């Protein structure tokens, strides 16, 4: 089952995560946040590479370090709203495009994961 999250406001996405109810409580909510962060980072990387912009160049444009950009793309850091706006502007895309990814729900355990095969 595909669950699209195209054009979802980052604020609404954050609020939905904070308000999510899980049987596992905090640990499950944190796992969800990590999955979203990894999908966001993978999408930023895809957009950056599609525009043939290096991490170094993107970092220079947005005023961040290359290491920080790498961590964001790997899903190891959560970018601020200001940083997301700067990234979208630097890549010349609407901010909603940073969040344009597809999720799939696995029938076996109901886990939601990022579908990286989407182009």
C-alpha positions in Angstrom: 0.0 0.0 0.0 1.5 3.4 -1.0 1.0 6.4 1.3 2.1 9.6 -0.5 3.3 12.6 1.5 3.7 14.9 -1.5 3.8 18.6 -0.6 3.2 18.1 3.1 4.2 21.1 5.1 7.2 20.4 7.3 5.3 22.0 10.2 2.3 19.7 9.7 4.6 16.7 9.3 6.4 17.5 12.5 3.1 18.1 14.4 1.7 14.8 13.1 4.8 13.0 14.4 4.6 14.7 17.7 0.9 13.8 18.0 1.2 10.2 16.8 0.1 7.5 19.1 2.1 4.4 19.2 1.9 1.2 21.2 5.7 1.5 21.8 5.4 5.1 22.9 8.5 7.3 22.7 10.8 4.7 21.1 8.4 4.2 18.2 7.9 7.9 17.6 11.7 8.4 17.6 12.1 5.6 15.0 9.5 7.3 12.8 11.4 10.6 13.1 14.6 8.8 12.0 12.9 7.3 9.0 11.5 10.7 7.9 14.9 12.3 8.5 16.6 9.7 6.3 14.0 10.0 3.5 14.3 13.8 3.6 18.1 13.6 3.4 18.0 11.1 0.6 15.6 13.4 -1.3 17.9 16.4 -0.8 20.8 14.4 -2.1 18.8 13.3 -5.1 17.8 16.9 -5.9 21.4 18.2 -5.4 22.9 15.5 -7.6 20.2 16.1 -10.2 21.3 19.7 -10.4 25.0 18.7 -10.5 25.8 20.6 -7.3 28.5 19.2 -5.0 28.1 19.0 -1.3 30.9 21.6 -1.0 29.2 24.0 -3.3 25.8 23.6 -1.6 27.4 24.1 1.8 29.1 27.3 0.5 25.8 28.7 -0.8 23.8 28.0 2.3 26.5 28.9 4.8 27.0 25.5 6.4 29.9 23.1 6.5 30.2 20.3 4.0 30.2 17.8 6.9 26.8 19.2 8.1 25.3 18.9 4.6 26.6 15.3 4.5 25.0 14.5 7.9 21.7 16.0 6.8 21.8 13.9 3.6 22.6 10.8 5.6 19.7 11.5 8.0 22.1 11.9 10.9 21.0 15.6 11.6 17.6 17.2 11.5 17.9 20.4 9.5 16.3 23.6 10.8 13.4 25.3 9.0 15.8 28.1 8.0 18.3 25.6 6.6 15.6 23.8 4.6 14.5 27.1 3.1 18.2 27.9 2.2 18.6 24.4 0.6 15.4 24.8 -1.4 16.5 28.3 -2.6 20.0 27.1 -3.4 18.6 24.1 -5.5 16.0 26.4 -7.0 13.1 24.1 -6.0 9.9 24.8 -4.0 10.4 23.7 -0.4 7.6 21.1 -0.8 9.9 19.3 -3.3 12.3 18.5 -0.5 9.4 16.4 1.1 8.2 14.8 -2.2 8.8 11.1 -1.4 6.7 8.0 -1.3 6.3 5.6 1.7 5.2 2.0 1.6 3.5 0.1 4.4 4.8 -3.4 4.7 1.9 -5.9 5.1 3.7 -8.2 7.5 4.3 -5.8 10.4 2.8 -2.5 9.3 6.2 -0.8 9.3 6.5 2.3 7.2 9.6 2.8 5.2 11.0 5.1 2.6 10.7 3.7 -1.0 14.1 4.7 -2.4 13.3 3.2 -5.8 11.1 6.2 -6.6 12.7 8.4 -9.2 
